[in-house]
């Protein structure tokens, strides 16, 4: 979760209003059976995901509880998806306490996680994320900044899986997500968190790619899977 303007110390929705998800027929009707099979396999593997060992390293009790909640939270689904895809490179946009990067690092060759604040400067973060897991690197910078984005575009073009869990401030995602969709390689997967927030629905509906909201099997505030 991106630290920036939407700091949330207790996982509350704050001012983000939840809305009903748009019908799938309004989103995309041209999803291949192969893509649907990837999601189905990820859900099946999530059923058997055991994240207790990973949860134990998270300093905050609340984070440990959310980490193992499934359905309702997306960590088991991310674990299942990474097990299915076996990504060479994962980009995690929004390090926050490090939970998403932690779960995906178990099955990815490399995880690059972005935030504007270093782990050791974020209260209650898992500071061992990059030292205990040699395949994880944190990069500091704002992908909404054109210069910084361009400095990362080669990584973006080679990523197999990108998770965007940003501030949902009505600005960041609208600047960054369309660029990611344009620059990510064919066959990669983009995951968007909280797509049922009122200020995320327009973005979710605007994406011209096959996609599914799998919130019933992941994050109750909406987990969008976009097939590039």
C-alpha positions in Angstrom: 0.0 0.0 0.0 1.4 3.4 -1.1 2.3 5.5 1.9 1.9 9.1 0.5 -1.3 11.1 0.8 -3.6 8.3 1.9 -1.8 7.0 5.0 -4.1 4.6 6.7 -3.0 3.3 10.1 -5.8 0.9 10.7 -6.9 -0.2 7.2 -10.0 1.9 7.3 -11.5 3.1 4.0 -11.4 6.8 5.2 -13.1 9.0 2.7 -13.1 6.4 0.0 -16.7 5.4 -0.7 -17.3 1.8 -1.8 -19.6 1.3 -4.8 -21.0 -1.7 -6.5 -18.8 -3.2 -9.1 -19.9 -2.6 -12.7 -21.3 -5.7 -14.4 -18.7 -7.7 -16.3 -20.7 -7.2 -19.5 -19.9 -3.5 -19.1 -16.2 -4.1 -18.6 -15.0 -6.7 -21.1 -16.6 -9.5 -23.0 -13.6 -10.7 -24.8 -11.6 -12.6 -22.2 -9.8 -15.7 -23.4 -10.4 -19.0 -21.8 -6.7 -19.2 -21.1 -6.9 -15.9 -19.1 -9.9 -17.1 -17.1 -8.0 -20.3 -16.4 -5.2 -18.4 -14.9 -7.5 -16.7 -12.5 -9.3 -19.9 -11.7 -6.0 -21.7 -11.0 -4.9 -18.8 -8.8 -8.1 -19.0 -6.7 -7.7 -22.7 -6.4 -4.1 -22.4 -5.1 -5.2 -19.6 -2.8 -7.5 -22.1 -1.1 -4.5 -24.0 0.1 -2.2 -21.0 0.7 -0.6 -21.0 4.1 0.8 -17.6 4.9 1.2 -18.0 8.7 5.0 -18.2 8.4 5.2 -15.0 6.4 2.7 -13.2 8.6 4.8 -13.8 11.6 7.5 -11.4 10.5 5.1 -8.4 10.1 5.6 -6.2 13.2 1.9 -5.0 13.5 -0.6 -7.4 14.8 -3.3 -5.9 12.6 -1.2 -6.5 9.5 -0.7 -10.1 10.5 -4.5 -10.6 10.9 -5.3 -8.9 7.5 -2.4 -10.8 5.8 -4.1 -14.2 6.6 -7.7 -13.1 6.0 -9.1 -14.7 2.8 -11.4 -14.0 1.2 -11.6 -10.4 2.2 -7.9 -9.5 1.7 -5.8 -10.2 -1.4 -2.7 -11.8 -0.1 -3.7 -15.4 -0.6 -4.9 -14.6 -4.1 -1.5 -12.9 -4.8 0.2 -15.9 -3.5 -1.9 -18.2 -5.7 -1.4 -16.0 -8.8 2.4 -15.8 -8.3 2.4 -19.6 -7.9 0.6 -20.0 -11.2 2.5 -17.3 -13.2 6.0 -18.0 -11.7 7.0 -14.4 -12.6 10.6 -13.5 -13.4 10.0 -9.9 -12.4 7.2 -8.4 -10.3 6.7 -4.7 -9.8 4.9 -3.7 -6.6 3.7 -0.1 -6.7 3.2 0.9 -3.1 5.5 -0.8 -0.6 3.9 0.5 2.6 4.6 -2.2 5.3 5.9 -4.6 2.7 3.2 -7.3 2.9 2.4 -7.6 -0.9 6.1 -7.7 -1.9 6.7 -10.3 0.8 4.0 -12.7 -0.4 5.0 -12.4 -4.1 8.7 -12.8 -3.4 8.1 -16.4 -2.4 7.4 -17.3 -6.1 9.1 -14.6 -8.1 12.7 -14.4 -9.2 12.8 -10.6 -8.6 10.5 -8.2 -6.9 11.0 -4.4 -7.3 8.8 -2.5 -4.9 8.2 1.3 -5.1 7.3 3.9 -2.6 8.3 7.5 -1.7 9.5 6.5 1.8 12.1 4.0 2.7 11.1 0.9 4.8 13.1 2.0 7.8 11.2 5.3 7.8 7.8 3.8 7.8 6.4 2.9 11.2 5.4 -0.7 11.6 7.0 -1.8 8.3 8.8 -5.1 7.8 12.3 -3.6 7.7 13.8 -7.0 6.8 12.0 -7.2 3.5 15.0 -6.4 1.4 17.7 -7.9 3.7 16.0 -11.2 4.5 14.8 -11.6 1.0 17.6 -11.1 -1.5 15.3 -11.1 -4.5 13.5 -8.0 -3.2 14.6 -4.4 -3.9 12.9 -1.2 -2.8 13.2 1.8 -5.2 12.3 5.2 -3.9 10.4 7.5 -6.3 7.0 8.7 -7.6 5.9 6.9 -10.8 3.5 9.8 -11.5 6.6 11.9 -12.1 7.5 11.8 -15.8 11.3 11.8 -15.3 11.2 9.0 -12.7 8.7 6.9 -14.7 11.0 7.1 -17.7 13.9 5.9 -15.5 11.9 2.8 -14.7 10.3 2.1 -18.1 12.7 -0.6 -19.1 11.8 -2.6 -16.0 8.1 -2.0 -16.7 8.5 -3.3 -20.2 10.0 -6.6 -18.9 7.8 -7.2 -15.9 5.6 -10.3 -15.9 3.3 -9.0 -13.0 2.6 -5.5 -11.8 0.6 -4.7 -8.7 -0.7 -1.1 -8.2 -1.8 -0.5 -4.6 -1.4 3.3 -4.6 -3.1 6.2 -2.8 -6.4 6.0 -4.6 -6.4 9.8 -4.5 -8.1 10.3 -7.8 -4.8 11.5 -9.3 -2.0 9.0 -9.1 -3.7 6.0 -10.6 -5.2 8.0 -13.4 -1.7 9.2 -14.3 0.2 6.0 -13.9 -2.1 3.1 -14.8 -2.8 4.1 -18.5 1.0 4.4 -19.0 1.6 1.0 -17.5 -1.1 -0.6 -19.7 0.6 1.0 -22.7 4.2 0.0 -21.7 3.8 -3.5 -20.2 4.6 -6.4 -22.5 2.0 -8.6 -24.1 1.1 -11.5 -21.9 1.8 -9.8 -18.7 -0.7 -9.1 -15.9 -1.6 -5.9 -14.1 -3.4 -6.1 -10.7 -5.2 -3.0 -9.4 -6.3 -2.8 -5.8 -9.5 -1.1 -4.5 -11.2 -0.8 -7.9 -14.6 -0.6 -6.1 -13.7 2.8 -4.6 -15.9 5.5 -6.2 -12.9 7.4 -7.5 -11.4 4.2 -9.1 -14.5 3.0 -11.0 -14.1 5.4 -13.9 -10.5 4.3 -14.4 -11.4 0.7 -14.2 -14.1 1.0 -16.8 -11.9 3.0 -19.1 -9.1 0.4 -19.6 -9.2 -1.1 -23.0 -7.9 -4.5 -22.1 -9.6 -7.8 -21.0 -10.1 -7.7 -17.3 -11.9 -9.2 -14.3 -12.9 -8.0 -10.9 -12.0 -10.9 -8.6 -12.8 -9.1 -5.4 -15.0 -12.0 -4.2 -11.8 -14.1 -4.1 -9.4 -11.4 -3.1 -9.8 -7.9 -1.6 -13.4 -7.0 -0.7 -12.8 -3.5 -2.0 -12.1 -4.9 -5.4 -9.2 -6.6 -7.0 -8.9 -6.0 -10.7 -6.9 -8.4 -13.0 -6.0 -6.8 -16.3 -4.6 -9.0 -19.1 -2.1 -7.1 -21.2 
